[in-house]
Amino acid sequence: MTATDIYPDQKNDQARQDRSDGDRSVKERWTEHCRRRFANKGTYRYRLPWLRSLSQDQLVTTRRVGMAIWVVAICGIGVLAGWSEVGSFLIPLLFAGFAIYSLGHSRLAYILVDWGPFILFLLAYRGIKTVVGWMGIPVQWHVAPDVDRWLFGGTLPNVWLQEHWRYAHAPWWEFILMAVYSSYFFMPYTVAFIEWLRSRAEFRRYIVGLLAVSFIGLGIYVFVPAAPPWAAARCTPADVADQPSHTPCMFSAEHAGEGSILGPVNNKNDSPEPWVERLTSHAWSQIAPFGLAEGVKDFQDGARREERADGPTLGPVEPVPVGEGPLAKAQASSNLVSAIPSLHAGITMYFATFLFSRRRWKWGAVAFIYALTMGFALVFFAEHYVFDIILGWTLAAAVPLIQTWWMSRRRESINK
């Protein structure tokens, strides 16, 4: 097939029109319609009335300024009100960004077609994950730490790392780990946006894989809810004998350390606490003069849970004040028993496996280092066990392989 077979010149228009619709595919008819619709008119751009007087250079400048304001607004909401507030307004923020980027272009239809299904699935995922915490399925408190002890000859990586690497004042590299951990809350959407700008086909492939990793992980959450290390470090086996999803010991240091599920931490440095701590807010405490850390610290070290007849509440009795810790509300509103598998690890590793599957080796290597750093941060911060991370990475590796196999089978069936 030659180029003239796909893009015939004007003298073949009548011949093509004479062909019956049954002889042409929908794609072929649509391509023909668009070619005739915009023939000799240049690139079609729908412009709002106040944009019609702007030149192309002025439109580019307007888009750049608008995108800069959009990024500053997102960062401002995250820093001042908490990154969970960014998640609460995710859909309007995404559409605002698309609208700004599309100034002077006819991309609105593409936005609805490409991003609409993704946003609907995202809403469904968030809704299901919220309900899972109330299903009453027994929570696994011992499976992951037992597997980690078996893998590492009786040593728990969470305990060992905090014994040797935890300090009373966060060193410089802990700020890097904190930034990597926090990036999870916006990086999947950033990568999706970049892929959408590069290629709509690549965007769809990326989104399908991302949703597959997320929903498979969600399915495991539903049937195998599991507590994270920071919670197990505060509870004894007797506290969780009935496998509760919420128990007061998770938010109290009364039983932490000796006698807890994880055991004590024999500090090699100047860290004061003899148990595994949740360190995601530790580095934030170094910038307390900016009023960014106390909310997280209060939530982690003493937020009380109100016991009701129908079970504990999902959040602390006293809400975290606005502006006190960008991670505070995100952690307070998260599902506290969704440790297996680690989607922090799975989705960040999916960035690498997706890029490798598309033969984008340099960016794939960067994403791979990013995923390894995320895995280290999750174990050091006591957010996940190594077992959780291995499961997340397994999902990230399996999904692109399945996608490649499926696309290969589909091409073979079409070519037959």
C-alpha positions as CSV (number, residue, x, y, z in Angstrom):
1,M,0.0,0.0,0.0
2,T,1.4,3.4,-1.0
3,A,0.9,6.8,0.5
4,T,-1.5,7.7,-2.3
5,D,-3.7,4.8,-1.3
6,I,-4.1,6.3,2.2
7,Y,-4.0,10.1,1.3
8,P,-5.4,10.4,-2.3
9,D,-5.1,13.7,-4.0
10,Q,-8.0,15.9,-4.9
11,K,-8.6,14.3,-8.4
12,N,-9.5,11.0,-6.7
13,D,-12.1,12.6,-4.4
14,Q,-15.1,11.9,-6.7
15,A,-14.0,8.3,-7.1
16,R,-13.8,7.8,-3.4
17,Q,-17.2,9.4,-2.9
18,D,-18.7,6.9,-5.5
19,R,-17.6,4.0,-3.3
20,S,-20.4,2.7,-1.1
21,D,-20.2,3.2,2.7
22,G,-20.2,-0.5,3.1
23,D,-16.8,-0.7,1.3
24,R,-15.1,1.8,3.6
25,S,-14.2,1.5,7.3
26,V,-15.5,4.0,9.8
27,K,-11.9,5.3,10.3
28,E,-11.5,5.8,6.5
29,R,-14.8,7.7,6.2
30,W,-14.0,9.9,9.2
31,T,-10.5,10.6,7.9
32,E,-12.0,11.6,4.5
33,H,-14.5,13.9,6.2
34,C,-11.9,15.6,8.3
35,R,-9.6,16.0,5.3
36,R,-12.3,17.7,3.2
37,R,-13.6,19.7,6.2
38,F,-10.2,21.4,6.8
39,A,-8.7,21.4,3.3
40,N,-6.9,24.6,2.5
41,K,-7.8,26.1,5.9
42,G,-4.6,25.4,7.8
43,T,-4.6,24.0,11.3
44,Y,-8.1,24.5,12.8
45,R,-8.2,26.3,16.1
46,Y,-11.3,27.3,18.0
47,R,-10.6,30.4,19.9
48,L,-12.7,32.1,22.5
49,P,-13.7,35.6,21.6
50,W,-11.1,37.2,23.8
51,L,-8.3,35.0,22.3
52,R,-9.1,35.7,18.6
53,S,-7.1,38.9,18.6
54,L,-3.9,37.2,19.9
55,S,-1.1,36.1,17.7
56,Q,0.4,32.7,17.9
57,D,3.3,33.9,20.0
58,Q,0.9,35.6,22.4
59,L,-1.1,32.4,22.7
60,V,2.1,30.5,23.6
61,T,3.0,33.1,26.2
62,T,-0.5,33.0,27.6
63,R,-0.5,29.2,27.9
64,R,2.9,29.2,29.6
65,V,1.9,31.8,32.1
66,G,-1.4,30.0,32.8
67,M,0.4,26.7,33.3
68,A,2.9,28.3,35.7
69,I,0.0,29.8,37.7
70,W,-1.7,26.3,37.7
71,V,1.4,24.6,39.0
72,V,1.9,27.3,41.7
73,A,-1.8,26.9,42.8
74,I,-1.4,23.1,43.2
75,C,1.8,23.4,45.2
76,G,0.2,26.1,47.3
77,I,-2.8,24.0,48.1
78,G,-0.6,21.0,48.9
79,V,1.8,22.9,51.2
80,L,-0.8,25.1,53.0
81,A,-3.8,22.7,53.2
82,G,-2.3,19.2,52.7
83,W,-1.8,17.1,49.7
84,S,-5.1,15.3,50.3
85,E,-6.8,18.5,49.4
86,V,-5.2,18.3,46.0
87,G,-6.6,14.8,45.7
88,S,-10.1,16.1,46.8
89,F,-10.1,18.6,43.9
90,L,-8.2,16.4,41.5
91,I,-10.8,16.4,38.7
92,P,-11.4,20.1,38.5
93,L,-7.6,20.7,38.8
94,L,-6.9,18.3,35.9
95,F,-9.5,19.9,33.7
96,A,-8.3,23.4,34.6
97,G,-4.8,22.3,33.5
98,F,-6.1,20.8,30.3
99,A,-8.2,23.9,29.6
100,I,-5.2,26.2,30.0
101,Y,-2.9,24.0,27.9
102,S,-5.6,23.8,25.2
103,L,-6.0,27.6,24.8
104,G,-6.1,28.2,21.0
105,H,-6.3,24.5,20.1
106,S,-9.3,22.2,19.4
107,R,-8.3,19.6,22.1
108,L,-11.6,19.6,24.1
109,A,-12.9,16.5,22.4
110,Y,-9.6,14.7,22.9
111,I,-9.7,15.6,26.6
112,L,-13.2,14.1,27.0
113,V,-12.5,11.0,25.0
114,D,-9.1,10.2,26.5
115,W,-9.4,11.4,30.1
116,G,-13.1,10.8,30.7
117,P,-12.8,7.0,31.2
118,F,-9.7,7.4,33.3
119,I,-11.3,9.9,35.6
120,L,-14.4,7.7,36.0
121,F,-12.3,4.7,36.9
122,L,-10.3,6.9,39.3
123,L,-13.5,8.0,41.1
124,A,-14.6,4.3,41.3
125,Y,-11.3,3.3,42.8
126,R,-11.4,6.1,45.4
127,G,-14.9,5.2,46.4
128,I,-14.3,1.4,46.7
129,K,-11.1,2.0,48.7
130,T,-13.1,4.1,51.2
131,V,-15.7,1.4,51.7
132,V,-13.1,-1.4,52.1
133,G,-12.2,-0.2,55.6
134,W,-15.7,-0.9,56.8
135,M,-16.1,-4.4,55.5
136,G,-14.9,-6.1,58.7
137,I,-12.6,-8.6,57.1
138,P,-10.0,-9.9,59.6
139,V,-6.7,-8.0,59.2
140,Q,-3.4,-9.7,58.8
141,W,-0.9,-8.5,61.4
142,H,1.7,-11.2,61.3
143,V,2.0,-12.5,57.7
144,A,4.2,-9.8,56.3
145,P,6.6,-9.5,59.3
146,D,6.9,-13.3,59.4
147,V,7.8,-13.4,55.7
148,D,10.4,-10.6,56.2
149,R,12.0,-12.5,59.1
150,W,12.2,-15.6,56.9
151,L,13.7,-13.7,54.0
152,F,16.3,-11.9,56.1
153,G,17.3,-14.7,58.6
154,G,15.2,-13.5,61.5
155,T,16.0,-9.8,61.1
156,L,13.2,-7.3,60.2
157,P,14.5,-4.7,57.7
158,N,12.3,-2.0,59.2
159,V,13.9,-2.5,62.6
160,W,17.5,-2.8,61.3
161,L,17.3,0.3,59.2
162,Q,15.9,2.4,62.0
163,E,18.5,1.0,64.4
164,H,21.4,2.1,62.1
165,W,20.0,5.0,60.1
166,R,17.5,6.9,62.3
167,Y,18.7,10.1,63.9
168,A,17.0,12.6,66.3
169,H,17.4,15.3,63.6
170,A,16.8,14.3,60.0
171,P,19.9,14.2,57.9
172,W,20.0,15.7,54.4
173,W,19.2,12.5,52.6
174,E,16.0,12.0,54.6
175,F,14.6,15.1,52.9
176,I,15.3,13.4,49.6
177,L,13.4,10.3,50.8
178,M,10.6,12.4,52.0
179,A,10.3,14.2,48.6
180,V,10.3,10.8,46.8
181,Y,7.6,9.4,49.1
182,S,5.4,12.5,48.7
183,S,5.8,12.5,44.9
184,Y,3.6,9.4,44.7
185,F,0.5,11.6,45.3
186,F,0.9,13.4,42.0
187,M,3.5,11.6,39.9
188,P,1.1,9.1,38.3
189,Y,-1.0,11.9,36.9
190,T,2.1,13.9,35.8
191,V,3.4,11.0,33.9
192,A,-0.1,10.4,32.3
193,F,-0.2,14.1,31.2
194,I,3.3,13.8,29.7
195,E,2.3,10.7,27.8
196,W,-0.9,12.3,26.6
197,L,1.1,15.2,25.2
198,R,3.6,12.8,23.5
199,S,1.1,10.3,22.0
200,R,-2.5,9.5,22.6
201,A,-1.9,5.8,21.8
202,E,1.0,5.7,24.4
203,F,-1.3,7.5,26.9
204,R,-4.0,4.9,26.5
205,R,-1.5,2.0,27.0
206,Y,-0.1,3.7,30.1
207,I,-3.5,4.4,31.6
208,V,-4.7,0.8,31.0
209,G,-1.6,-0.5,32.8
210,L,-1.9,2.0,35.6
211,L,-5.5,1.1,36.3
212,A,-4.7,-2.6,36.1
213,V,-2.0,-2.3,38.8
214,S,-4.3,-0.1,40.9
215,F,-7.4,-2.4,40.7
216,I,-5.5,-5.6,41.2
217,G,-3.9,-4.1,44.3
218,L,-7.3,-2.9,45.4
219,G,-8.7,-6.5,45.0
220,I,-5.9,-7.8,47.3
221,Y,-6.7,-5.0,49.8
222,V,-10.3,-6.3,49.9
223,F,-9.5,-9.9,50.6
224,V,-6.2,-9.6,52.5
225,P,-6.2,-6.4,54.5
226,A,-3.0,-6.0,56.4
227,A,-1.5,-3.6,59.0
228,P,1.6,-1.6,58.2
229,P,4.9,-1.8,60.3
230,W,4.3,1.4,62.2
231,A,1.1,0.0,63.6
232,A,2.5,-3.4,64.4
233,A,5.4,-1.7,66.2
234,R,2.8,-0.2,68.7
235,C,0.7,-3.3,69.3
236,T,1.3,-6.6,71.1
237,P,0.1,-9.9,69.8
238,A,-2.6,-9.9,72.5
239,D,-3.9,-6.5,71.3
240,V,-4.6,-7.8,67.8
241,A,-5.6,-11.4,68.7
242,D,-9.0,-10.9,67.1
243,Q,-7.4,-9.3,64.0
244,P,-9.0,-5.8,64.2
245,S,-8.8,-3.2,61.5
246,H,-8.7,-0.4,64.1
247,T,-7.4,-0.7,67.6
248,P,-6.4,2.0,70.1
249,C,-2.8,0.6,70.4
250,M,-2.2,1.8,66.8
251,F,-2.2,5.4,68.1
252,S,-0.6,4.9,71.5
253,A,3.0,4.3,72.6
254,E,2.0,2.4,75.7
255,H,2.9,-1.1,74.2
256,A,5.5,0.1,71.7
257,G,8.9,-1.5,71.7
258,E,9.6,-4.5,73.9
259,G,6.7,-7.0,73.6
260,S,5.3,-5.5,70.4
261,I,4.9,-7.5,67.2
262,L,8.1,-5.9,65.7
263,G,10.0,-5.8,68.9
264,P,12.4,-3.1,70.2
265,V,14.8,-0.9,68.3
266,N,18.3,-0.8,69.8
267,N,19.4,2.6,68.6
268,K,22.9,2.9,67.3
269,N,22.6,6.7,67.0
270,D,20.9,9.5,69.0
271,S,17.3,8.6,68.2
272,P,15.3,8.7,71.5
273,E,12.5,6.2,70.8
274,P,13.2,2.5,71.4
275,W,10.6,1.3,68.8
276,V,9.9,1.5,65.1
277,E,8.5,4.9,64.3
278,R,6.5,6.2,61.3
279,L,9.1,8.6,59.9
280,T,7.2,10.1,57.0
281,S,6.9,13.3,59.0
282,H,10.4,13.2,60.6
283,A,12.0,15.5,58.0
284,W,9.1,17.9,58.1
285,S,9.8,18.5,61.7
286,Q,13.0,20.2,60.7
287,I,11.0,23.0,58.9
288,A,8.6,23.4,61.8
289,P,9.1,27.3,61.8
290,F,7.0,27.2,58.6
291,G,4.2,25.5,60.4
292,L,4.2,22.4,58.2
293,A,4.9,19.5,60.5
294,E,3.0,19.5,63.8
295,G,-0.2,18.2,62.2
296,V,1.5,15.0,61.0
297,K,3.3,14.6,64.3
298,D,0.2,15.0,66.4
299,F,-1.7,12.5,64.2
300,Q,1.0,9.9,64.4
301,D,2.1,10.2,68.0
302,G,-1.2,10.7,69.8
303,A,-4.3,11.2,67.7
304,R,-7.1,9.6,69.7
305,R,-9.8,7.4,68.2
306,E,-13.4,7.8,69.3
307,E,-15.0,4.4,69.9
308,R,-18.6,4.1,68.9
309,A,-21.1,1.3,69.1
310,D,-20.7,0.5,65.4
311,G,-16.9,0.8,65.5
312,P,-14.1,3.4,65.5
313,T,-14.2,6.5,63.5
314,L,-12.0,6.8,60.4
315,G,-10.2,9.9,61.5
316,P,-8.8,11.6,64.7
317,V,-11.3,13.1,67.1
318,E,-9.6,16.5,66.8
319,P,-9.0,17.4,63.1
320,V,-5.6,18.3,62.0
321,P,-5.3,22.1,61.7
322,V,-5.0,23.5,58.2
323,G,-1.4,24.2,57.2
324,E,0.1,21.9,59.7
325,G,1.8,19.3,57.6
326,P,1.2,18.5,53.9
327,L,1.1,14.8,54.6
328,A,-1.2,15.0,57.7
329,K,-4.6,14.8,56.0
330,A,-3.5,12.4,53.4
331,Q,-2.3,9.9,56.0
332,A,-5.3,10.6,58.4
333,S,-7.8,9.9,55.6
334,S,-6.0,6.9,54.1
335,N,-6.9,3.2,54.4
336,L,-4.8,2.2,57.4
337,V,-4.9,-1.6,56.6
338,S,-4.0,-1.5,52.9
339,A,-0.3,-2.5,53.3
340,I,-0.4,-5.6,51.0
341,P,0.7,-5.0,48.3
342,S,2.5,-1.6,48.3
343,L,1.0,0.5,45.5
344,H,3.6,3.2,46.3
345,A,6.1,0.6,45.2
346,G,4.0,-1.0,42.5
347,I,3.0,2.2,40.6
348,T,6.4,3.8,40.8
349,M,8.0,0.6,39.4
350,Y,5.3,0.5,36.7
351,F,6.7,3.8,35.4
352,A,10.0,1.9,34.8
353,T,8.5,-1.3,33.4
354,F,6.2,0.7,31.1
355,L,9.1,2.8,29.7
356,F,11.3,-0.3,29.3
357,S,8.5,-2.1,27.4
358,R,8.3,0.9,25.0
359,R,12.2,0.7,24.6
360,R,12.7,4.1,26.2
361,W,15.8,2.9,28.0
362,K,17.2,6.2,29.4
363,W,14.0,7.4,31.0
364,G,13.3,3.8,32.1
365,A,16.6,3.7,34.0
366,V,15.8,7.0,35.7
367,A,12.3,5.6,36.7
368,F,13.9,2.4,37.9
369,I,16.3,4.3,40.3
370,Y,13.3,6.3,41.4
371,A,11.3,3.1,42.2
372,L,14.2,1.6,44.1
373,T,14.5,4.8,46.1
374,M,10.8,4.7,46.8
375,G,11.1,1.1,48.0
376,F,13.9,2.0,50.4
377,A,12.0,5.0,51.8
378,L,8.9,2.9,52.4
379,V,10.8,0.4,54.5
380,F,12.8,3.0,56.3
381,F,9.7,5.1,57.1
382,A,8.0,1.9,58.4
383,E,5.1,2.4,55.8
384,H,5.6,-1.1,54.3
385,Y,7.4,-4.4,54.8
386,V,9.8,-5.7,52.1
387,F,7.2,-8.4,51.4
388,D,4.6,-5.7,50.5
389,I,7.1,-4.0,48.1
390,I,8.0,-7.3,46.4
391,L,4.4,-7.9,45.6
392,G,3.9,-4.4,44.3
393,W,7.0,-4.8,42.0
394,T,5.7,-8.1,40.8
395,L,2.4,-6.5,39.7
396,A,4.4,-3.7,38.0
397,A,6.4,-6.3,36.1
398,A,3.5,-8.5,35.2
399,V,1.1,-5.9,33.8
400,P,3.3,-4.7,30.9
401,L,4.2,-8.3,30.0
402,I,0.5,-9.1,29.8
403,Q,-0.2,-6.0,27.8
404,T,2.6,-6.9,25.3
405,W,1.3,-10.4,25.0
406,W,-2.3,-9.2,24.5
407,M,-1.3,-6.7,21.8
408,S,0.7,-9.3,20.0
409,R,-2.2,-11.7,20.0
410,R,-4.5,-9.0,18.8
411,R,-2.2,-8.1,15.9
412,E,-2.0,-11.8,14.9
413,S,-5.8,-12.1,14.9
414,I,-6.1,-9.0,12.7
415,N,-3.5,-10.1,10.2
416,K,-5.1,-13.5,9.7
